[in-house]
């Protein structure tokens, strides 16, 4: 991260109250300067909380929080399982978790 603006983050995150590690989040800017962000987070199947069921059925955003308390919201766009890890793919809505601009 640079000068209070979110550019990229690699590390643990909490998504909807569940801790994922590792996670990779990236911010993008278009030619007009508008920001968007996306990324992915993984959790070892053996460490999933009881009743864990990542869900794509709703259009509601889920809270994404970095360990230092910075947060944002994201839509889960894909869930996959390779036999060992669940992978959630995310598209950010609103400011990225590390963005310290207006309203954060």
Helices and strands as residue ranges (DSSP letters): E 8-15, E 18-29, E 35-44, G 45-47, E 62-66, E 71-81, E 85-93
